[in-house]
Amino acid sequence: MRFISLNAWGGQVWPALKDWVPEVAPDILCLQEVTRAPVPSPAWLRYVDPNRDLDQRADLFGDISALLPDHQAYFAPATRGTLHDDAGRGFASEHGQAVWVARHLAVTEQWQGFVHGQFRPDGWGPEPVSRTMQIIRVCDPASGGQAVFAHFHGLRDPSGKGDIPARAAQARAALDALLAFRAPEEPLILAGDFNLQPDSETFEIWAPLGLRNLIIDHGVTDTRTGLYSKPGRFADYLLASPDIKIDRFAVPDRPEVSDHRPLLLDFSL
């Protein structure tokens, strides 16, 4: 089975991303920084704030869903605001994250909720922006094996990726959600762009989950691509329980489908 997590960067590198997704053939694909168009929109819109000026696919959720027609798709919005086209016209846009699961797998239970803040229906607002989390239980009818998969996009703090009270609270909220959802000793994969340093207290807070940090275990020192020029190369993590049998774990730097590298895990239950 193939699991992939990626901060999709709103689809800014869409030509590369649209070729890559079908080629890597994920069974379970978790994307952070996903846009969804609640109204008819042009293909591209623009997000602007005091710190960023970004091209965004207007409906990355729909774009990816079209590439994966044999997958079940689930979107979790964190915010809704207005983006603009080149002519300055405004269009409603949702921003959040999503999961796609191959149809031959059964999604038997799911949960989504907020690990920081709450849904913002009237704009992006000040940092840190609200963060949502998705948790699903997936069964492979062919083998009878099942596991829990979870991902979220950790809050962004303009001062950096250090430990702050809001990040500790976010970690505890994620832990509470996972402990409530997961059966004792059930296989678990937790991934995402956590916006953390490797020595963050978040990982200590998550210690009761009994997960291996594959980024650390595999000596990965860079989860960003050449499209990201700032110092501090850690952002994305994949954690797995010991009963996940790993065939391959990779953090490829090519092709550049985002300013983040994908986390690719081939495994069996």
Backbone bond lengths (Angstrom), bond angles and torsions (degrees), N, CA, C in turn:
res aa  C-N    CA-C-N  psi(-1)  N-CA   C-N-CA  omega(-1)  CA-C   N-CA-C  phi
1 M - - - 1.452 - - 1.527 108.45 -
2 R 1.321 116.91 144.19 1.465 120.90 -178.21 1.531 110.12 -117.37
3 F 1.330 114.58 125.45 1.457 123.26 177.65 1.521 108.36 -116.25
4 I 1.331 117.11 134.93 1.460 121.55 178.38 1.522 109.04 -134.13
5 S 1.334 115.33 136.00 1.458 122.28 171.74 1.521 108.22 -122.66
6 L 1.345 116.28 138.61 1.458 121.09 -178.54 1.518 110.27 -155.86
7 N 1.327 116.42 135.51 1.464 120.24 164.15 1.521 106.35 -79.18
8 A 1.318 116.57 110.99 1.470 121.57 -170.78 1.516 113.82 -81.96
9 W 1.362 117.76 -4.35 1.463 121.78 173.20 1.528 111.90 59.07
10 G 1.328 116.31 32.25 1.452 119.86 179.11 1.520 114.88 66.43
11 G 1.346 116.10 14.30 1.462 119.85 179.73 1.512 114.41 76.85
12 Q 1.346 117.46 24.04 1.465 119.60 -178.10 1.522 113.15 -60.94
13 V 1.330 116.49 -29.46 1.473 120.40 179.76 1.536 107.71 -105.99
14 W 1.325 115.65 50.11 1.451 121.16 -172.02 1.530 114.28 -58.72
15 P 1.336 120.63 -42.98 1.471 118.00 -179.56 1.529 112.95 -55.77
16 A 1.332 117.59 -40.96 1.462 120.32 178.12 1.524 111.03 -74.33
17 L 1.331 117.08 -40.23 1.459 120.84 -176.81 1.522 111.48 -64.93
18 K 1.328 117.36 -40.37 1.470 119.59 -176.10 1.523 111.46 -69.24
19 D 1.332 118.66 -27.42 1.461 121.10 175.70 1.527 111.12 -79.65
20 W 1.315 115.86 -35.24 1.470 121.54 -173.33 1.526 112.72 -73.36
21 V 1.336 117.81 -41.54 1.466 120.18 -173.59 1.529 112.20 -58.14
22 P 1.334 120.27 -51.76 1.470 118.19 178.27 1.528 112.44 -65.39
23 E 1.325 116.86 -32.17 1.457 120.05 -177.62 1.521 112.17 -66.39
24 V 1.347 118.15 -39.75 1.468 119.62 -178.06 1.524 111.93 -81.03
25 A 1.315 117.84 -14.30 1.462 123.76 171.36 1.530 112.79 49.49
26 P 1.325 118.15 64.32 1.463 119.83 179.86 1.524 111.78 -73.90
27 D 1.322 115.53 142.95 1.462 119.60 168.42 1.527 110.00 -80.24
28 I 1.333 115.00 -37.85 1.468 120.96 176.75 1.527 106.85 -132.95
29 L 1.321 116.20 121.54 1.463 122.12 -179.13 1.518 108.76 -120.12
30 C 1.332 116.04 122.09 1.460 122.43 176.55 1.518 108.66 -112.88
31 L 1.320 117.22 120.19 1.455 121.81 178.80 1.518 109.99 -118.95
32 Q 1.327 114.85 135.78 1.458 121.87 170.51 1.540 108.20 -104.35
33 E 1.331 115.91 163.69 1.469 123.01 -175.34 1.533 110.64 55.82
34 V 1.321 113.85 62.17 1.463 122.45 -179.79 1.521 108.79 -111.66
35 T 1.325 116.19 133.60 1.458 121.53 174.58 1.524 110.21 -97.67
36 R 1.334 115.19 151.92 1.463 120.67 172.97 1.515 107.44 -137.89
37 A 1.329 116.58 137.54 1.465 121.60 -178.29 1.524 109.84 -96.86
38 P 1.328 118.72 107.87 1.466 119.89 177.03 1.524 113.24 -77.94
39 V 1.333 116.55 -10.09 1.469 121.43 177.74 1.524 107.56 -134.21
40 P 1.334 119.03 157.34 1.468 120.08 176.06 1.526 110.76 -55.79
41 S 1.324 115.64 133.05 1.457 121.14 -173.18 1.518 110.02 -143.67
42 P 1.335 117.81 158.52 1.463 119.64 169.93 1.526 109.75 -66.76
43 A 1.323 116.93 165.75 1.463 120.77 -174.38 1.523 112.34 -63.10
44 W 1.337 116.80 -34.17 1.465 121.41 -176.76 1.520 110.60 -121.76
45 L 1.330 115.41 139.65 1.458 122.36 172.13 1.528 108.54 -132.15
46 R 1.323 115.84 173.92 1.460 119.72 -174.79 1.526 109.88 -126.70
47 Y 1.342 114.01 133.04 1.467 121.38 175.37 1.526 108.70 -107.00
48 V 1.328 116.81 127.99 1.464 121.29 -178.84 1.528 109.21 -133.88
49 D 1.333 116.33 130.53 1.457 121.77 169.35 1.530 107.50 -141.66
50 P 1.321 119.39 -179.31 1.464 119.48 -176.59 1.531 114.50 -59.36
51 N 1.345 117.86 -20.35 1.456 120.67 -176.31 1.522 114.17 -109.86
52 R 1.339 117.81 -14.87 1.461 119.89 -171.43 1.513 111.61 -143.09
53 D 1.323 114.65 150.43 1.459 122.53 174.48 1.529 105.59 -141.10
54 L 1.350 116.48 100.37 1.451 120.87 -166.40 1.526 111.70 -126.60
55 D 1.336 115.87 135.98 1.460 120.68 166.21 1.524 108.42 -75.07
56 Q 1.315 116.63 138.83 1.460 122.06 179.75 1.527 109.45 -132.96
57 R 1.312 116.96 139.26 1.446 118.82 165.40 1.518 107.55 -64.18
58 A 1.314 117.06 133.97 1.458 120.20 -177.82 1.521 111.78 -65.08
59 D 1.343 116.38 -32.56 1.468 120.82 -175.91 1.524 109.20 -141.66
60 L 1.329 116.06 68.55 1.455 119.27 179.58 1.526 111.18 -62.74
61 F 1.326 116.73 -33.60 1.468 119.58 177.03 1.524 110.88 -59.14
62 G 1.322 116.98 -45.97 1.459 120.28 177.61 1.513 112.31 -68.24
63 D 1.331 117.02 -37.60 1.462 120.97 178.96 1.525 111.48 -59.82
64 I 1.340 115.81 -48.74 1.465 119.81 -178.24 1.528 110.24 -68.78
65 S 1.321 116.78 -38.64 1.462 120.05 179.15 1.525 111.02 -60.76
66 A 1.339 116.95 -35.94 1.465 120.37 177.53 1.517 111.69 -67.98
67 L 1.330 116.65 -31.08 1.471 120.49 177.79 1.527 111.92 -74.83
68 L 1.326 116.39 -23.72 1.469 121.58 -176.59 1.528 109.51 -122.24
69 P 1.332 117.72 66.43 1.462 120.07 -175.05 1.520 113.91 -66.84
70 D 1.319 117.42 -17.80 1.458 120.88 179.59 1.524 112.06 -98.76
71 H 1.324 116.29 22.31 1.457 121.72 178.05 1.523 110.63 -118.23
72 Q 1.325 115.49 148.90 1.459 122.96 170.53 1.525 107.34 -83.59
73 A 1.331 117.49 136.70 1.453 121.56 -173.32 1.529 110.94 -121.27
74 Y 1.347 115.46 137.48 1.461 121.81 -178.50 1.535 108.44 -136.63
75 F 1.330 116.08 124.25 1.466 121.62 -178.79 1.523 109.95 -111.92
76 A 1.332 116.17 139.67 1.463 122.05 177.88 1.523 108.98 -124.04
77 P 1.328 118.74 103.78 1.459 120.41 -179.47 1.522 112.03 -78.53
78 A 1.321 115.69 143.23 1.462 121.25 173.22 1.519 111.50 -107.94
79 T 1.332 116.21 -32.97 1.458 121.25 -177.34 1.527 110.17 -145.99
80 R 1.333 115.07 158.30 1.460 121.34 169.08 1.527 107.75 -134.92
81 G 1.326 114.78 130.82 1.455 120.11 179.46 1.510 109.76 -149.03
82 T 1.317 116.25 -160.21 1.457 121.76 -177.58 1.520 109.94 -117.07
83 L 1.333 116.02 127.51 1.459 122.45 170.04 1.525 108.07 -111.32
84 H 1.321 116.42 163.13 1.458 120.92 -174.22 1.517 111.92 -124.90
85 D 1.323 115.27 149.82 1.455 119.43 174.13 1.529 109.24 -90.40
86 D 1.330 116.66 -176.55 1.468 120.42 -176.43 1.518 112.79 -64.94
87 A 1.326 116.88 -21.85 1.461 120.61 178.80 1.527 112.60 -88.37
88 G 1.343 116.02 0.11 1.451 119.69 179.17 1.512 114.78 87.42
89 R 1.315 118.19 3.76 1.463 120.85 178.40 1.525 109.85 -75.20
90 G 1.325 116.65 139.36 1.451 121.36 -178.65 1.517 112.60 -95.07
91 F 1.351 115.12 142.86 1.464 121.44 178.46 1.531 108.53 -136.20
92 A 1.321 115.51 137.93 1.457 119.73 175.78 1.525 109.51 -62.62
93 S 1.336 115.74 138.18 1.464 121.12 -178.63 1.518 109.54 -143.55
94 E 1.327 115.90 136.90 1.462 120.90 174.00 1.515 109.89 -104.39
95 H 1.326 115.05 146.37 1.456 121.79 -178.86 1.526 107.94 -129.30
96 G 1.345 115.90 132.97 1.453 119.61 -179.55 1.507 111.00 -175.23
97 Q 1.317 116.05 -132.90 1.459 121.10 -178.18 1.522 108.53 -148.05
98 A 1.335 115.62 169.42 1.465 118.66 -175.00 1.515 110.78 -154.34
99 V 1.343 113.95 159.89 1.465 122.64 176.96 1.519 108.15 -130.35
100 W 1.333 116.05 138.72 1.459 123.39 172.55 1.523 108.02 -121.43
101 V 1.340 116.41 131.50 1.466 122.06 -177.54 1.523 108.67 -127.88
102 A 1.326 116.38 128.32 1.460 121.11 -179.17 1.522 110.84 -55.90
103 R 1.337 116.01 142.15 1.462 120.61 -173.48 1.528 113.62 -65.93
104 H 1.326 117.42 -21.52 1.474 117.40 179.26 1.529 111.43 -74.02
105 L 1.333 117.19 -9.01 1.458 122.21 175.83 1.523 109.27 -100.28
106 A 1.315 116.07 148.04 1.464 121.07 -179.40 1.523 109.97 -101.82
107 V 1.327 116.32 121.27 1.463 121.08 172.38 1.529 106.39 -87.76
108 T 1.322 116.35 105.69 1.461 120.57 -170.49 1.523 113.71 -95.31
109 E 1.327 116.72 -16.40 1.464 119.92 178.07 1.525 107.84 -161.91
110 Q 1.326 115.92 147.66 1.456 118.84 178.93 1.522 110.19 -149.99
111 W 1.334 114.07 155.98 1.463 122.31 177.48 1.512 108.39 -146.32
112 Q 1.318 116.74 141.59 1.453 119.97 168.64 1.515 108.31 -141.66
113 G 1.313 115.00 146.07 1.452 120.77 -178.23 1.514 109.02 -172.18
114 F 1.316 116.06 -176.02 1.454 120.46 -172.51 1.529 111.20 -101.25
115 V 1.327 115.12 134.60 1.458 121.35 173.33 1.524 110.38 -102.69
116 H 1.322 116.32 -8.33 1.462 121.41 172.52 1.524 108.62 -154.05
117 G 1.326 116.11 125.25 1.452 120.38 177.19 1.515 112.97 72.75
118 Q 1.320 115.54 -156.43 1.454 122.81 178.48 1.519 108.63 -147.75
119 F 1.334 116.32 171.37 1.459 119.91 -176.89 1.522 110.65 -58.92
120 R 1.335 115.16 131.30 1.459 121.08 176.56 1.534 108.27 -103.84
121 P 1.325 118.21 107.81 1.464 120.45 -175.24 1.522 114.34 -88.14
122 D 1.337 117.42 -6.21 1.460 119.15 -170.51 1.529 112.72 -130.03
123 G 1.332 116.65 34.10 1.458 119.70 176.27 1.504 112.73 129.42
124 W 1.326 115.23 168.90 1.463 120.34 -174.55 1.519 110.77 -76.04
125 G 1.328 117.46 -41.26 1.452 120.90 177.70 1.517 112.90 73.17
126 P 1.333 116.93 -175.88 1.463 121.23 -176.35 1.526 112.02 -72.89
127 E 1.337 115.45 157.84 1.458 120.62 172.43 1.537 108.63 -70.82
128 P 1.346 116.99 150.12 1.458 126.25 -3.97 1.520 112.51 -82.36
129 V 1.317 115.46 137.31 1.457 122.29 -179.49 1.531 109.48 -74.11
130 S 1.311 116.69 149.80 1.470 121.83 -179.30 1.521 111.82 -56.08
131 R 1.332 115.65 149.22 1.463 122.09 -178.81 1.522 110.03 -130.43
132 T 1.322 114.94 130.97 1.458 121.12 179.31 1.529 110.09 -109.30
133 M 1.321 115.98 162.95 1.465 122.68 -177.84 1.521 108.56 -133.14
134 Q 1.323 116.28 144.66 1.460 122.08 174.55 1.527 109.38 -120.28
135 I 1.319 115.33 137.09 1.472 122.06 175.86 1.527 107.01 -132.71
136 I 1.325 116.17 131.16 1.462 120.42 178.06 1.530 109.81 -133.59
137 R 1.319 114.98 150.34 1.472 120.78 171.19 1.527 106.72 -108.83
138 V 1.316 114.97 127.17 1.457 120.99 -175.55 1.526 108.95 -121.68
139 C 1.328 115.50 133.37 1.469 121.78 175.70 1.525 108.88 -114.64
140 D 1.310 115.92 136.48 1.462 121.85 173.04 1.526 107.38 -96.90
141 P 1.336 118.09 102.13 1.467 119.86 -176.82 1.519 113.30 -59.07
142 A 1.324 118.11 -26.37 1.461 120.28 -178.88 1.520 112.15 -66.43
143 S 1.326 116.82 -35.82 1.467 120.57 -177.63 1.519 112.98 -109.33
144 G 1.333 115.83 -19.23 1.455 119.89 -174.85 1.511 113.58 83.40
145 G 1.323 117.66 -4.75 1.453 120.79 179.64 1.512 111.68 -75.76
146 Q 1.339 116.27 150.81 1.444 119.76 176.64 1.524 109.43 -144.37
147 A 1.320 115.59 157.83 1.460 121.85 -178.89 1.515 109.26 -154.60
148 V 1.322 115.00 164.95 1.454 122.81 176.12 1.527 108.41 -104.82
149 F 1.327 116.02 136.67 1.467 122.45 179.27 1.524 107.60 -125.86
150 A 1.331 116.14 133.95 1.457 120.58 -177.77 1.519 109.49 -141.01
151 H 1.337 115.45 147.79 1.456 119.15 174.22 1.516 109.72 -154.00
152 F 1.322 115.58 155.81 1.456 121.82 171.53 1.516 109.14 -159.96
153 H 1.322 115.29 165.84 1.463 123.36 178.46 1.516 107.23 -105.68
154 G 1.321 117.09 111.41 1.453 120.96 -177.46 1.511 112.76 -64.80
155 L 1.323 116.00 151.10 1.454 120.30 -174.69 1.522 111.51 -61.73
156 R 1.304 114.27 148.28 1.461 122.45 178.09 1.513 109.24 -97.52
157 D 1.331 115.99 129.06 1.458 122.12 176.65 1.525 107.77 -118.18
158 P 1.328 118.54 118.13 1.467 119.54 -177.22 1.519 114.41 -55.47
159 S 1.337 117.88 -20.89 1.464 120.08 -179.29 1.527 113.05 -80.73
160 G 1.343 117.85 -10.16 1.456 119.74 178.44 1.508 112.83 135.09
161 K 1.333 115.43 -164.86 1.463 121.97 -175.13 1.524 112.92 -107.93
162 G 1.337 116.72 19.42 1.453 120.27 -179.72 1.515 112.80 -74.91
163 D 1.333 115.15 172.20 1.459 120.93 179.59 1.527 110.06 -74.26
164 I 1.313 115.01 129.33 1.456 123.02 175.67 1.529 107.18 -137.61
165 P 1.317 118.62 159.55 1.469 120.06 -178.37 1.527 113.77 -55.48
166 A 1.326 117.85 -36.82 1.465 119.67 -178.67 1.525 110.85 -65.05
167 R 1.321 117.77 -35.56 1.471 120.05 178.17 1.526 110.95 -70.86
168 A 1.316 117.40 -36.80 1.462 119.45 176.42 1.527 110.38 -64.84
169 A 1.324 116.50 -41.73 1.469 119.94 177.79 1.521 110.94 -64.03
170 Q 1.332 117.18 -39.14 1.462 121.95 176.42 1.522 110.84 -61.05
171 A 1.327 116.89 -43.33 1.463 121.48 179.74 1.525 111.28 -63.10
172 R 1.334 116.21 -41.45 1.467 119.19 179.40 1.534 111.18 -68.19
173 A 1.334 116.59 -36.03 1.467 119.25 177.26 1.524 110.76 -64.65
174 A 1.337 116.85 -41.52 1.464 120.24 177.45 1.522 110.75 -64.89
175 L 1.334 116.65 -42.12 1.462 120.38 178.67 1.527 110.59 -61.16
176 D 1.315 117.47 -46.92 1.464 120.42 -179.53 1.526 111.02 -59.65
177 A 1.328 116.85 -42.28 1.460 120.18 -179.71 1.522 111.13 -63.71
178 L 1.328 116.74 -42.87 1.458 120.43 -178.53 1.525 111.45 -69.24
179 L 1.320 117.64 -40.12 1.464 120.07 179.11 1.527 111.01 -66.20
180 A 1.322 117.24 -33.46 1.464 120.39 178.64 1.523 111.58 -73.21
181 F 1.315 117.61 -32.04 1.462 122.18 -174.83 1.528 112.38 -87.88
182 R 1.301 116.95 -42.20 1.464 123.07 -170.46 1.516 111.68 -80.29
183 A 1.325 116.35 135.77 1.457 121.04 171.98 1.527 109.23 -74.09
184 P 1.336 118.72 154.24 1.461 120.12 179.61 1.526 111.86 -54.57
185 E 1.333 116.14 130.72 1.465 123.61 176.98 1.525 114.02 65.42
186 E 1.319 118.03 13.96 1.464 119.85 179.70 1.527 109.89 -72.73
187 P 1.342 118.18 137.97 1.465 120.24 177.41 1.522 111.06 -55.30
188 L 1.339 115.59 138.99 1.461 120.67 -174.09 1.523 110.31 -143.32
189 I 1.324 115.99 136.74 1.463 123.35 169.45 1.523 107.33 -123.41
190 L 1.332 116.07 128.43 1.461 123.64 179.34 1.522 107.92 -125.26
191 A 1.323 117.29 126.01 1.458 120.21 -174.13 1.517 110.31 -146.05
192 G 1.332 115.03 170.66 1.454 120.91 173.47 1.508 112.53 147.17
193 D 1.316 113.80 175.77 1.460 121.80 170.76 1.521 106.15 -86.35
194 F 1.331 116.54 96.23 1.457 120.64 -174.35 1.523 113.08 -87.12
195 N 1.341 117.65 -10.12 1.471 120.67 -179.06 1.526 111.08 55.84
196 L 1.330 116.23 47.91 1.462 121.94 -175.76 1.520 111.51 -130.31
197 Q 1.325 115.51 156.10 1.456 122.12 167.37 1.531 108.85 -83.22
198 P 1.345 117.91 155.29 1.470 119.92 -177.27 1.523 114.34 -61.24
199 D 1.350 117.80 -24.73 1.460 120.08 -178.77 1.525 112.37 -96.53
200 S 1.326 117.40 17.42 1.456 121.05 -177.54 1.521 111.73 -60.65
201 E 1.334 115.86 146.11 1.462 120.52 176.25 1.526 111.45 -64.93
202 T 1.333 117.40 -17.46 1.466 120.01 176.79 1.517 111.25 -52.46
203 F 1.326 117.13 -42.70 1.463 120.26 -176.77 1.529 111.25 -69.25
204 E 1.319 117.32 -28.89 1.459 120.62 173.70 1.524 109.98 -70.17
205 I 1.324 116.64 -40.11 1.465 120.28 178.23 1.529 110.41 -62.02
206 W 1.330 116.43 -34.58 1.464 120.39 -179.17 1.534 113.64 -84.13
207 A 1.318 117.99 1.63 1.472 120.90 -177.05 1.530 113.23 -53.43
208 P 1.357 120.21 -36.59 1.475 118.89 179.14 1.524 114.22 -59.60
209 L 1.323 117.89 -17.82 1.461 120.24 178.96 1.528 112.31 -75.49
210 G 1.334 117.60 -18.71 1.459 121.23 177.66 1.512 114.36 66.79
211 L 1.334 117.43 40.03 1.458 121.49 -175.23 1.524 112.03 -100.70
212 R 1.326 115.26 149.64 1.467 121.90 170.83 1.517 108.69 -88.59
213 N 1.317 116.46 137.55 1.458 121.85 175.32 1.525 107.22 -91.77
214 L 1.330 117.06 102.23 1.462 119.98 -173.55 1.522 112.40 -69.20
215 I 1.322 117.83 -26.01 1.464 120.09 176.07 1.528 109.71 -62.09
216 I 1.307 116.53 -46.58 1.468 120.98 179.47 1.517 110.67 -71.81
217 D 1.325 117.29 -46.23 1.466 120.97 -176.30 1.519 112.56 -61.00
218 H 1.333 116.77 -31.38 1.464 120.62 -177.83 1.533 112.62 -98.60
219 G 1.310 117.36 9.30 1.451 120.63 175.45 1.520 115.01 66.99
220 V 1.326 117.66 27.12 1.460 120.94 179.57 1.531 109.29 -74.82
221 T 1.308 117.13 128.86 1.465 121.19 -178.85 1.527 113.09 -117.73
222 D 1.328 117.85 2.06 1.462 120.45 -176.55 1.525 108.75 -150.70
223 T 1.336 117.08 117.39 1.469 120.01 176.18 1.528 110.90 -113.63
224 R 1.334 116.96 15.63 1.449 121.33 177.69 1.526 110.00 -112.99
225 T 1.328 116.39 159.26 1.462 121.78 179.27 1.529 109.81 -100.50
226 G 1.324 115.61 -179.67 1.452 121.11 177.53 1.512 113.66 -66.11
227 L 1.331 118.01 -11.38 1.459 121.93 177.88 1.527 112.28 -78.95
228 Y 1.328 116.03 -6.12 1.469 122.11 177.82 1.519 107.78 -112.00
229 S 1.323 117.18 119.20 1.462 120.80 -171.71 1.524 114.38 -105.07
230 K 1.318 117.97 -3.73 1.456 120.11 -176.87 1.528 111.26 -80.64
231 P 1.333 118.29 157.95 1.468 120.29 173.53 1.528 109.99 -71.38
232 G 1.325 116.10 164.77 1.458 120.39 -177.76 1.503 109.65 86.36
233 R 1.332 116.60 92.65 1.460 121.39 -169.66 1.524 113.73 -99.10
234 F 1.332 117.62 2.28 1.458 120.53 176.85 1.523 110.18 -95.47
235 A 1.309 116.56 136.87 1.465 121.79 173.60 1.528 110.62 -155.23
236 D 1.341 116.43 -42.76 1.469 122.28 -168.91 1.530 110.43 -104.37
237 Y 1.331 114.79 142.69 1.464 120.22 -177.22 1.528 110.25 -140.54
238 L 1.318 115.01 152.26 1.462 122.42 172.18 1.518 107.30 -134.00
239 L 1.328 115.58 122.05 1.454 122.85 179.44 1.523 108.32 -116.54
240 A 1.317 116.26 141.75 1.465 120.34 -176.70 1.518 110.24 -141.50
241 S 1.317 116.13 145.08 1.459 120.58 175.77 1.534 109.71 -73.12
242 P 1.338 117.99 155.60 1.462 120.89 -174.53 1.521 114.64 -61.02
243 D 1.328 118.23 -21.21 1.462 120.32 -178.12 1.527 112.82 -83.11
244 I 1.333 117.89 -1.37 1.460 121.22 171.76 1.528 107.67 -79.83
245 K 1.326 117.00 116.26 1.475 121.42 -176.84 1.529 108.14 -86.11
246 I 1.317 116.40 109.53 1.459 121.85 -172.97 1.528 110.52 -87.66
247 D 1.318 115.47 122.81 1.460 121.05 173.52 1.525 111.07 -93.60
248 R 1.341 116.32 -35.80 1.461 121.07 -179.27 1.508 109.63 -159.99
249 F 1.331 115.78 136.09 1.456 121.20 172.14 1.516 107.63 -129.49
250 A 1.335 116.69 127.46 1.458 120.78 -175.94 1.518 110.10 -140.26
251 V 1.341 114.66 148.39 1.463 122.72 175.72 1.531 106.41 -129.14
252 P 1.330 117.92 71.72 1.466 121.30 -170.42 1.528 113.09 -69.76
253 D 1.331 115.87 143.21 1.458 120.53 177.51 1.523 112.60 -95.29
254 R 1.336 118.10 -5.50 1.456 123.54 178.13 1.527 108.53 -137.57
255 P 1.327 116.74 142.28 1.465 127.75 -5.70 1.525 110.69 -72.28
256 E 1.322 116.92 159.83 1.446 121.64 178.79 1.533 108.91 -84.21
257 V 1.322 114.94 100.58 1.466 120.78 -177.45 1.529 111.78 -102.17
258 S 1.325 116.57 -0.31 1.453 123.77 -179.38 1.521 106.95 -168.35
259 D 1.326 116.35 -178.97 1.466 117.90 167.96 1.523 110.64 -86.22
260 H 1.326 117.09 0.98 1.461 124.29 171.07 1.523 109.43 -111.25
261 R 1.314 116.07 149.59 1.458 120.22 172.39 1.533 109.49 -84.94
262 P 1.315 117.36 146.66 1.465 119.34 174.33 1.524 111.24 -72.69
263 L 1.311 115.86 151.96 1.451 123.07 171.54 1.514 107.25 -106.19
264 L 1.321 117.54 115.73 1.471 122.82 -172.56 1.519 108.98 -116.94
265 L 1.314 116.30 124.19 1.459 122.01 -179.53 1.518 110.26 -127.70
266 D 1.323 116.98 118.84 1.453 122.63 169.18 1.532 106.72 -98.58
267 F 1.317 117.24 128.25 1.459 120.11 -171.20 1.527 110.04 -153.78
268 S 1.311 114.64 170.73 1.457 121.91 171.44 1.523 108.62 -139.04
269 L 1.326 115.52 159.94 1.466 121.33 -177.67 1.513 110.78 -100.79
